[in-house]
């Protein structure tokens, strides 16, 4: 599965609309889902013209939405206008290591 490890929704495929709770408006999101780990590798929501990281509460809601309400989007991403890749997209910041030294 390495060649299609990551399922990606972003500006290069299709953004993903999500309702984060009752009475809320649809929020556009971009995400990377790691199918090997069954986990969200990165997720951001759009606020105005900016992309902001999801809070822990938002991530829990979003993970449940993807894995339980829309598992077919992860199983067949192309049918949902999503893309797959063996690598993380450029907008995902790689974790930085702690600086060396005293």
N, CA, C and O atoms as a printed pandas DataFrame, in Angstrom:
     atom_number atom_name residue_name chain_id  residue_number  x_coord  y_coord  z_coord
0              1         N          UNK        A               1    0.810   -1.196    0.000
1              2        CA          UNK        A               1    0.000    0.000    0.000
2              3         C          UNK        A               1    0.856    1.262    0.000
3              4         O          UNK        A               1    0.295    2.356   -0.066
4              5         N          UNK        A               2    2.154    1.173    0.068
5              6        CA          UNK        A               2    3.026    2.338    0.180
6              7         C          UNK        A               2    2.787    3.353   -0.930
7              8         O          UNK        A               2    2.894    4.555   -0.688
8              9         N          UNK        A               3    2.466    2.901   -2.147
9             10        CA          UNK        A               3    2.287    3.851   -3.239
10            11         C          UNK        A               3    1.058    4.730   -3.058
11            12         O          UNK        A               3    0.961    5.783   -3.688
12            13         N          UNK        A               4    0.124    4.324   -2.216
13            14        CA          UNK        A               4   -1.057    5.150   -1.972
14            15         C          UNK        A               4   -1.376    5.213   -0.486
15            16         O          UNK        A               4   -2.533    5.130   -0.075
16            17         N          UNK        A               5   -0.325    5.361    0.306
17            18        CA          UNK        A               5   -0.473    5.379    1.766
18            19         C          UNK        A               5   -1.360    6.526    2.242
19            20         O          UNK        A               5   -2.202    6.342    3.120
20            21         N          UNK        A               6   -1.169    7.713    1.657
21            22        CA          UNK        A               6   -1.868    8.895    2.140
22            23         C          UNK        A               6   -3.040    9.259    1.235
23            24         O          UNK        A               6   -2.901    9.315    0.013
24            25         N          UNK        A               7   -4.188    9.504    1.847
25            26        CA          UNK        A               7   -5.353   10.049    1.148
26            27         C          UNK        A               7   -5.352   11.541    1.453
27            28         O          UNK        A               7   -5.262   11.950    2.611
28            29         N          UNK        A               8   -5.454   12.350    0.397
29            30        CA          UNK        A               8   -5.276   13.793    0.553
30            31         C          UNK        A               8   -6.459   14.558   -0.029
31            32         O          UNK        A               8   -6.901   14.305   -1.150
32            33         N          UNK        A               9   -6.953   15.493    0.761
33            34        CA          UNK        A               9   -7.933   16.480    0.293
34            35         C          UNK        A               9   -7.267   17.835    0.452
35            36         O          UNK        A               9   -6.940   18.244    1.566
36            37         N          UNK        A              10   -7.064   18.529   -0.654
37            38        CA          UNK        A              10   -6.466   19.864   -0.597
38            39         C          UNK        A              10   -6.741   20.608   -1.892
39            40         O          UNK        A              10   -7.540   20.158   -2.714
40            41         N          UNK        A              11   -6.091   21.729   -2.073
41            42        CA          UNK        A              11   -6.325   22.557   -3.252
42            43         C          UNK        A              11   -5.926   21.859   -4.548
43            44         O          UNK        A              11   -6.394   22.242   -5.620
44            45         N          UNK        A              12   -5.079   20.854   -4.470
45            46        CA          UNK        A              12   -4.650   20.124   -5.667
46            47         C          UNK        A              12   -5.588   18.974   -6.031
47            48         O          UNK        A              12   -5.398   18.323   -7.059
48            49         N          UNK        A              13   -6.575   18.726   -5.215
49            50        CA          UNK        A              13   -7.562   17.688   -5.516
50            51         C          UNK        A              13   -8.936   18.294   -5.287
51            52         O          UNK        A              13   -9.512   18.904   -6.188
52            53         N          UNK        A              14   -9.447   18.128   -4.111
53            54        CA          UNK        A              14  -10.736   18.692   -3.748
54            55         C          UNK        A              14  -10.722   18.943   -2.250
55            56         O          UNK        A              14  -10.352   18.061   -1.476
56            57         N          UNK        A              15  -11.118   20.126   -1.839
57            58        CA          UNK        A              15  -11.240   20.396   -0.411
58            59         C          UNK        A              15  -12.416   19.598    0.131
59            60         O          UNK        A              15  -13.284   19.174   -0.632
60            61         N          UNK        A              16  -12.449   19.394    1.422
61            62        CA          UNK        A              16  -13.484   18.589    2.056
62            63         C          UNK        A              16  -14.325   19.490    2.949
63            64         O          UNK        A              16  -13.797   20.131    3.857
64            65         N          UNK        A              17  -15.621   19.543    2.699
65            66        CA          UNK        A              17  -16.529   20.300    3.547
66            67         C          UNK        A              17  -16.944   19.469    4.748
67            68         O          UNK        A              17  -17.204   18.272    4.626
68            69         N          UNK        A              18  -17.004   20.111    5.915
69            70        CA          UNK        A              18  -17.347   19.377    7.137
70            71         C          UNK        A              18  -18.159   20.268    8.067
71            72         O          UNK        A              18  -17.901   21.467    8.178
72            73         N          UNK        A              19  -19.145   19.669    8.734
73            74        CA          UNK        A              19  -19.923   20.340    9.776
74            75         C          UNK        A              19  -19.361   19.882   11.119
75            76         O          UNK        A              19  -19.423   18.696   11.446
76            77         N          UNK        A              20  -18.814   20.811   11.895
77            78        CA          UNK        A              20  -18.190   20.432   13.162
78            79         C          UNK        A              20  -19.177   20.306   14.313
79            80         O          UNK        A              20  -18.776   19.959   15.424
80            81         N          UNK        A              21  -20.425   20.572   14.084
81            82        CA          UNK        A              21  -21.416   20.383   15.134
82            83         C          UNK        A              21  -22.771   20.869   14.673
83            84         O          UNK        A              21  -22.888   21.524   13.638
84            85         N          UNK        A              22  -23.801   20.544   15.451
85            86        CA          UNK        A              22  -25.155   20.974   15.100
86            87         C          UNK        A              22  -25.235   22.501   15.024
87            88         O          UNK        A              22  -24.706   23.208   15.881
88            89         N          UNK        A              23  -25.892   22.982   14.004
89            90        CA          UNK        A              23  -26.088   24.415   13.853
90            91         C          UNK        A              23  -24.890   25.176   13.326
91            92         O          UNK        A              23  -24.922   26.404   13.249
92            93         N          UNK        A              24  -23.827   24.463   12.959
93            94        CA          UNK        A              24  -22.651   25.151   12.419
94            95         C          UNK        A              24  -22.718   25.159   10.901
95            96         O          UNK        A              24  -23.372   24.317   10.285
96            97         N          UNK        A              25  -22.040   26.113   10.321
97            98        CA          UNK        A              25  -21.940   26.167    8.866
98            99         C          UNK        A              25  -20.875   25.189    8.396
99           100         O          UNK        A              25  -19.991   24.797    9.158
100          101         N          UNK        A              26  -20.972   24.803    7.132
101          102        CA          UNK        A              26  -19.957   23.934    6.560
102          103         C          UNK        A              26  -18.621   24.668    6.543
103          104         O          UNK        A              26  -18.537   25.826    6.135
104          105         N          UNK        A              27  -17.591   23.978    6.988
105          106        CA          UNK        A              27  -16.234   24.510    7.013
106          107         C          UNK        A              27  -15.407   23.729    6.010
107          108         O          UNK        A              27  -15.445   22.499    5.989
108          109         N          UNK        A              28  -14.659   24.441    5.180
109          110        CA          UNK        A              28  -13.778   23.759    4.233
110          111         C          UNK        A              28  -12.521   23.313    4.973
111          112         O          UNK        A              28  -11.961   24.050    5.786
112          113         N          UNK        A              29  -12.099   22.104    4.675
113          114        CA          UNK        A              29  -10.931   21.531    5.332
114          115         C          UNK        A              29   -9.988   20.953    4.284
115          116         O          UNK        A              29  -10.367   20.683    3.145
116          117         N          UNK        A              30   -8.757   20.778    4.714
117          118        CA          UNK        A              30   -7.807   19.988    3.936
118          119         C          UNK        A              30   -7.174   19.029    4.927
119          120         O          UNK        A              30   -6.927   19.369    6.084
120          121         N          UNK        A              31   -6.917   17.811    4.439
121          122        CA          UNK        A              31   -6.399   16.802    5.357
122          123         C          UNK        A              31   -5.533   15.794    4.630
123          124         O          UNK        A              31   -5.561   15.670    3.405
124          125         N          UNK        A              32   -4.758   15.076    5.437
125          126        CA          UNK        A              32   -3.988   13.922    4.978
126          127         C          UNK        A              32   -4.331   12.790    5.932
127          128         O          UNK        A              32   -4.130   12.898    7.141
128          129         N          UNK        A              33   -4.848   11.707    5.376
129          130        CA          UNK        A              33   -5.172   10.531    6.181
130          131         C          UNK        A              33   -4.171    9.437    5.858
131          132         O          UNK        A              33   -3.989    9.073    4.696
132          133         N          UNK        A              34   -3.521    8.914    6.890
133          134        CA          UNK        A              34   -2.528    7.848    6.749
134          135         C          UNK        A              34   -3.252    6.513    6.874
135          136         O          UNK        A              34   -3.677    6.131    7.964
136          137         N          UNK        A              35   -3.390    5.808    5.758
137          138        CA          UNK        A              35   -4.132    4.545    5.775
138          139         C          UNK        A              35   -3.365    3.437    6.477
139          140         O          UNK        A              35   -3.984    2.499    6.980
140          141         N          UNK        A              36   -2.040    3.508    6.528
141          142        CA          UNK        A              36   -1.278    2.481    7.244
142          143         C          UNK        A              36   -1.472    2.609    8.751
143          144         O          UNK        A              36   -1.525    1.603    9.457
144          145         N          UNK        A              37   -1.576    3.831    9.242
145          146        CA          UNK        A              37   -1.736    4.082   10.677
146          147         C          UNK        A              37   -3.203    4.263   11.082
147          148         O          UNK        A              37   -3.518    4.328   12.270
148          149         N          UNK        A              38   -4.097    4.343   10.090
149          150        CA          UNK        A              38   -5.514    4.630   10.333
150          151         C          UNK        A              38   -5.658    5.889   11.192
151          152         O          UNK        A              38   -6.391    5.916   12.180
152          153         N          UNK        A              39   -4.933    6.927   10.777
153          154        CA          UNK        A              39   -4.895    8.158   11.563
154          155         C          UNK        A              39   -4.797    9.368   10.640
155          156         O          UNK        A              39   -4.344    9.271    9.500
156          157         N          UNK        A              40   -5.227   10.490   11.158
157          158        CA          UNK        A              40   -5.077   11.745   10.433
158          159         C          UNK        A              40   -3.652   12.231   10.645
159          160         O          UNK        A              40   -3.234   12.475   11.777
160          161         N          UNK        A              41   -2.912   12.370    9.562
161          162        CA          UNK        A              41   -1.523   12.833    9.644
162          163         C          UNK        A              41   -1.453   14.355    9.718
163          164         O          UNK        A              41   -0.526   14.904   10.313
164          165         N          UNK        A              42   -2.416   15.033    9.125
165          166        CA          UNK        A              42   -2.481   16.493    9.152
166          167         C          UNK        A              42   -3.903   16.908    8.813
167          168         O          UNK        A              42   -4.570   16.267    8.001
168          169         N          UNK        A              43   -4.362   17.981    9.441
169          170        CA          UNK        A              43   -5.701   18.488    9.141
170          171         C          UNK        A              43   -5.779   19.961    9.519
171          172         O          UNK        A              43   -5.342   20.372   10.594
172          173         N          UNK        A              44   -6.341   20.734    8.616
173          174        CA          UNK        A              44   -6.517   22.163    8.844
174          175         C          UNK        A              44   -7.909   22.568    8.387
175          176         O          UNK        A              44   -8.499   21.938    7.509
176          177         N          UNK        A              45   -8.423   23.629    8.996
177          178        CA          UNK        A              45   -9.713   24.169    8.576
178          179         C          UNK        A              45   -9.510   25.590    8.089
179          180         O          UNK        A              45   -8.607   26.297    8.535
180          181         N          UNK        A              46  -10.366   25.991    7.167
181          182        CA          UNK        A              46  -10.240   27.313    6.567
182          183         C          UNK        A              46  -11.024   28.321    7.395
183          184         O          UNK        A              46  -12.190   28.106    7.726
184          185         N          UNK        A              47  -10.364   29.420    7.722
185          186        CA          UNK        A              47  -11.004   30.524    8.446
186          187         C          UNK        A              47  -10.663   31.797    7.687
187          188         O          UNK        A              47   -9.537   32.289    7.761
188          189         N          UNK        A              48  -11.636   32.326    6.962
189          190        CA          UNK        A              48  -11.344   33.448    6.079
190          191         C          UNK        A              48  -10.425   32.959    4.982
191          192         O          UNK        A              48  -10.732   31.976    4.309
192          193         N          UNK        A              49   -9.311   33.624    4.793
193          194        CA          UNK        A              49   -8.351   33.195    3.779
194          195         C          UNK        A              49   -7.199   32.399    4.347
195          196         O          UNK        A              49   -6.247   32.096    3.628
196          197         N          UNK        A              50   -7.262   32.052    5.630
197          198        CA          UNK        A              50   -6.143   31.363    6.287
198          199         C          UNK        A              50   -6.488   29.914    6.590
199          200         O          UNK        A              50   -7.654   29.551    6.750
200          201         N          UNK        A              51   -5.445   29.095    6.665
201          202        CA          UNK        A              51   -5.587   27.706    7.090
202          203         C          UNK        A              51   -5.087   27.607    8.522
203          204         O          UNK        A              51   -3.967   28.014    8.829
204          205         N          UNK        A              52   -5.935   27.059    9.404
205          206        CA          UNK        A              52   -5.595   26.919   10.818
206          207         C          UNK        A              52   -5.620   25.450   11.209
207          208         O          UNK        A              52   -6.436   24.688   10.690
208          209         N          UNK        A              53   -4.728   25.037   12.126
209          210        CA          UNK        A              53   -4.757   23.646   12.576
210          211         C          UNK        A              53   -6.048   23.358   13.344
211          212         O          UNK        A              53   -6.581   24.224   14.037
212          213         N          UNK        A              54   -6.534   22.140   13.209
213          214        CA          UNK        A              54   -7.722   21.739   13.963
214          215         C          UNK        A              54   -7.344   21.530   15.427
215          216         O          UNK        A              54   -6.239   21.088   15.740
216          217         N          UNK        A              55   -8.289   21.859   16.324
217          218        CA          UNK        A              55   -8.101   21.586   17.744
218          219         C          UNK        A              55   -8.250   20.082   17.977
219          220         O          UNK        A              55   -8.691   19.356   17.086
220          221         N          UNK        A              56   -7.891   19.621   19.157
221          222        CA          UNK        A              56   -8.046   18.199   19.486
222          223         C          UNK        A              56   -9.504   17.767   19.365
223          224         O          UNK        A              56   -9.794   16.679   18.867
224          225         N          UNK        A              57  -10.420   18.617   19.820
225          226        CA          UNK        A              57  -11.850   18.303   19.728
226          227         C          UNK        A              57  -12.288   18.200   18.268
227          228         O          UNK        A              57  -13.033   17.293   17.899
228          229         N          UNK        A              58  -11.825   19.130   17.450
229          230        CA          UNK        A              58  -12.154   19.096   16.027
230          231         C          UNK        A              58  -11.589   17.836   15.376
231          232         O          UNK        A              58  -12.262   17.191   14.572
232          233         N          UNK        A              59  -10.340   17.486   15.729
233          234        CA          UNK        A              59   -9.711   16.289   15.154
234          235         C          UNK        A              59  -10.481   15.027   15.502
235          236         O          UNK        A              59  -10.670   14.162   14.647
236          237         N          UNK        A              60  -10.928   14.909   16.751
237          238        CA          UNK        A              60  -11.691   13.724   17.164
238          239         C          UNK        A              60  -12.985   13.631   16.362
239          240         O          UNK        A              60  -13.346   12.554   15.886
240          241         N          UNK        A              61  -13.679   14.748   16.212
241          242        CA          UNK        A              61  -14.916   14.794   15.443
242          243         C          UNK        A              61  -14.652   14.451   13.985
243          244         O          UNK        A              61  -15.401   13.692   13.370
244          245         N          UNK        A              62  -13.585   15.014   13.440
245          246        CA          UNK        A              62  -13.249   14.822   12.033
246          247         C          UNK        A              62  -12.834   13.380   11.753
247          248         O          UNK        A              62  -13.234   12.812   10.737
248          249         N          UNK        A              63  -12.034   12.777   12.643
249          250        CA          UNK        A              63  -11.609   11.380   12.468
250          251         C          UNK        A              63  -12.832   10.466   12.459
251          252         O          UNK        A              63  -12.936    9.570   11.621
252          253         N          UNK        A              64  -13.754   10.692   13.390
253          254        CA          UNK        A              64  -14.978    9.892   13.436
254          255         C          UNK        A              64  -15.766   10.057   12.139
255          256         O          UNK        A              64  -16.289    9.083   11.596
256          257         N          UNK        A              65  -15.847   11.269   11.655
257          258        CA          UNK        A              65  -16.561   11.560   10.406
258          259         C          UNK        A              65  -15.951   10.791    9.232
259          260         O          UNK        A              65  -16.673   10.197    8.431
260          261         N          UNK        A              66  -14.625   10.804    9.134
261          262        CA          UNK        A              66  -13.972   10.120    8.013
262          263         C          UNK        A              66  -14.068    8.608    8.121
263          264         O          UNK        A              66  -14.430    7.936    7.155
264          265         N          UNK        A              67  -13.748    8.070    9.283
265          266        CA          UNK        A              67  -13.641    6.617    9.408
266          267         C          UNK        A              67  -14.980    5.911    9.591
267          268         O          UNK        A              67  -15.132    4.764    9.171
268          269         N          UNK        A              68  -15.944    6.571   10.205
269          270        CA          UNK        A              68  -17.224    5.913   10.466
270          271         C          UNK        A              68  -18.345    6.349    9.525
271          272         O          UNK        A              68  -19.137    5.519    9.078
272          273         N          UNK        A              69  -18.417    7.636    9.224
273          274        CA          UNK        A              69  -19.503    8.120    8.367
274          275         C          UNK        A              69  -19.153    8.067    6.881
275          276         O          UNK        A              69  -20.042    7.952    6.037
276          277         N          UNK        A              70  -17.857    8.149    6.560
277          278        CA          UNK        A              70  -17.441    8.183    5.152
278          279         C          UNK        A              70  -16.269    7.256    4.860
279          280         O          UNK        A              70  -15.309    7.685    4.220
280          281         N          UNK        A              71  -16.310    6.005    5.303
281          282        CA          UNK        A              71  -15.170    5.116    5.054
282          283         C          UNK        A              71  -14.937    4.859    3.567
283          284         O          UNK        A              71  -13.817    4.549    3.160
284          285         N          UNK        A              72  -15.984    4.985    2.758
285          286        CA          UNK        A              72  -15.821    4.774    1.318
286          287         C          UNK        A              72  -14.931    5.841    0.685
287          288         O          UNK        A              72  -14.307    5.583   -0.344
288          289         N          UNK        A              73  -14.860    7.022    1.273
289          290        CA          UNK        A              73  -13.964    8.062    0.752
290          291         C          UNK        A              73  -12.507    7.662    0.948
291          292         O          UNK        A              73  -11.652    8.005    0.131
292          293         N          UNK        A              74  -12.224    6.940    2.025
293          294        CA          UNK        A              74  -10.859    6.478    2.272
294          295         C          UNK        A              74  -10.552    5.220    1.469
295          296         O          UNK        A              74   -9.406    4.996    1.077
296          297         N          UNK        A              75  -11.562    4.403    1.223
297          298        CA          UNK        A              75  -11.368    3.166    0.458
298          299         C          UNK        A              75  -11.249    3.434   -1.041
299          300         O          UNK        A              75  -10.517    2.733   -1.739
300          301         N          UNK        A              76  -11.965    4.446   -1.538
301          302        CA          UNK        A              76  -11.953    4.776   -2.969
302          303         C          UNK        A              76  -11.838    6.292   -3.139
303          304         O          UNK        A              76  -12.799    6.944   -3.549
304          305         N          UNK        A              77  -10.669    6.855   -2.826
305          306        CA          UNK        A              77  -10.507    8.309   -2.843
306          307         C          UNK        A              77  -10.852    8.966   -4.177
307          308         O          UNK        A              77  -11.442   10.046   -4.191
308          309         N          UNK        A              78  -10.500    8.345   -5.284
309          310        CA          UNK        A              78  -10.743    8.956   -6.594
310          311         C          UNK        A              78  -12.232    9.211   -6.828
311          312         O          UNK        A              78  -12.595   10.193   -7.474
312          313         N          UNK        A              79  -13.082    8.351   -6.317
313          314        CA          UNK        A              79  -14.524    8.526   -6.475
314          315         C          UNK        A              79  -15.026    9.765   -5.732
315          316         O          UNK        A              79  -16.112   10.268   -6.019
316          317         N          UNK        A              80  -14.240   10.251   -4.787
317          318        CA          UNK        A              80  -14.592   11.432   -3.994
318          319         C          UNK        A              80  -13.731   12.642   -4.382
319          320         O          UNK        A              80  -13.689   13.632   -3.652
320          321         N          UNK        A              81  -13.056   12.562   -5.515
321          322        CA          UNK        A              81  -12.161   13.624   -5.993
322          323         C          UNK        A              81  -11.003   13.894   -5.039
323          324         O          UNK        A              81  -10.507   15.018   -4.953
324          325         N          UNK        A              82  -10.583   12.870   -4.333
325          326        CA          UNK        A              82   -9.413   12.963   -3.465
326          327         C          UNK        A              82   -8.243   12.322   -4.188
327          328         O          UNK        A              82   -8.433   11.600   -5.167
328          329         N          UNK        A              83   -7.043   12.583   -3.713
329          330        CA          UNK        A              83   -5.876   11.974   -4.344
330          331         C          UNK        A              83   -5.117   11.141   -3.327
331          332         O          UNK        A              83   -5.331   11.260   -2.121
332          333         N          UNK        A              84   -4.236   10.304   -3.826
333          334        CA          UNK        A              84   -3.381    9.499   -2.962
334          335         C          UNK        A              84   -1.928    9.777   -3.318
335          336         O          UNK        A              84   -1.613   10.218   -4.423
336          337         N          UNK        A              85   -1.059    9.512   -2.364
337          338        CA          UNK        A              85    0.359    9.757   -2.578
338          339         C          UNK        A              85    1.162    8.945   -1.572
339          340         O          UNK        A              85    0.675    8.658   -0.479
340          341         N          UNK        A              86    2.392    8.570   -1.933
341          342        CA          UNK        A              86    3.267    7.916   -0.967
342          343         C          UNK        A              86    3.925    8.934   -0.035
343          344         O          UNK        A              86    4.549    8.554    0.956
344          345         N          UNK        A              87    3.788   10.230   -0.350
345          346        CA          UNK        A              87    4.443   11.288    0.423
346          347         C          UNK        A              87    3.436   12.320    0.907
347          348         O          UNK        A              87    2.361   12.485    0.330
348          349         N          UNK        A              88    3.810   13.009    1.977
349          350        CA          UNK        A              88    2.991   14.099    2.481
350          351         C          UNK        A              88    3.062   15.282    1.519
351          352         O          UNK        A              88    4.105   15.510    0.905
352          353         N          UNK        A              89    1.979   16.035    1.377
353          354        CA          UNK        A              89    2.019   17.211    0.508
354          355         C          UNK        A              89    2.887   18.315    1.119
355          356         O          UNK        A              89    3.194   18.289    2.310
356          357         N          UNK        A              90    3.272   19.275    0.291
357          358        CA          UNK        A              90    4.160   20.351    0.730
358          359         C          UNK        A              90    3.588   21.197    1.861
359          360         O          UNK        A              90    4.351   21.726    2.669
360          361         N          UNK        A              91    2.271   21.340    1.941
361          362        CA          UNK        A              91    1.695   22.197    2.972
362          363         C          UNK        A              91    1.788   21.596    4.370
363          364         O          UNK        A              91    1.570   22.299    5.357
364          365         N          UNK        A              92    2.105   20.318    4.470
365          366        CA          UNK        A              92    2.275   19.682    5.783
366          367         C          UNK        A              92    3.702   19.937    6.245
367          368         O          UNK        A              92    4.664   19.571    5.570
368          369         N          UNK        A              93    3.820   20.564    7.395
369          370        CA          UNK        A              93    5.145   20.848    7.930
370          371         C          UNK        A              93    5.721   19.599    8.562
371          372         O          UNK        A              93    5.068   18.932    9.365
372          373         N          UNK        A              94    6.944   19.293    8.193
373          374        CA          UNK        A              94    7.630   18.150    8.795
374          375         C          UNK        A              94    7.956   18.493   10.239
375          376         O          UNK        A              94    8.311   19.633   10.540
376          377         N          UNK        A              95    7.841   17.515   11.139
377          378        CA          UNK        A              95    8.189   17.793   12.533
378          379         C          UNK        A              95    9.661   18.187   12.637
379          380         O          UNK        A              95   10.522   17.615   11.968
380          381         N          UNK        A              96    9.923   19.155   13.471
381          382        CA          UNK        A              96   11.303   19.582   13.661
382          383         C          UNK        A              96   11.876   18.909   14.891
383          384         O          UNK        A              96   11.176   18.690   15.879
384          385         N          UNK        A              97   13.148   18.584   14.821
385          386        CA          UNK        A              97   13.787   17.968   15.978
386          387         C          UNK        A              97   14.209   19.062   16.950
387          388         O          UNK        A              97   14.364   20.223   16.573
388          389         N          UNK        A              98   14.389   18.673   18.189
389          390        CA          UNK        A              98   14.815   19.626   19.217
390          391         C          UNK        A              98   16.227   20.102   18.903
391          392         O          UNK        A              98   17.052   19.328   18.419
392          393         N          UNK        A              99   16.504   21.364   19.176
393          394        CA          UNK        A              99   17.851   21.855   18.905
394          395         C          UNK        A              99   18.881   21.138   19.767
395          396         O          UNK        A              99   18.624   20.810   20.926
396          397         N          UNK        A             100   20.039   20.904   19.188
397          398        CA          UNK        A             100   21.112   20.237   19.923
398          399         C          UNK        A             100   21.865   21.252   20.765
399          400         O          UNK        A             100   21.873   22.444   20.457
400          401         N          UNK        A             101   22.488   20.781   21.813
401          402        CA          UNK        A             101   23.312   21.658   22.638
402          403         C          UNK        A             101   22.747   21.835   24.027
403          404         O          UNK        A             101   21.697   21.290   24.367
404          405         N          UNK        A             102   23.473   22.618   24.832
405          406        CA          UNK        A             102   23.057   22.793   26.241
406          407         C          UNK        A             102   21.801   23.597   26.395
407          408         O          UNK        A             102   21.343   23.818   27.517
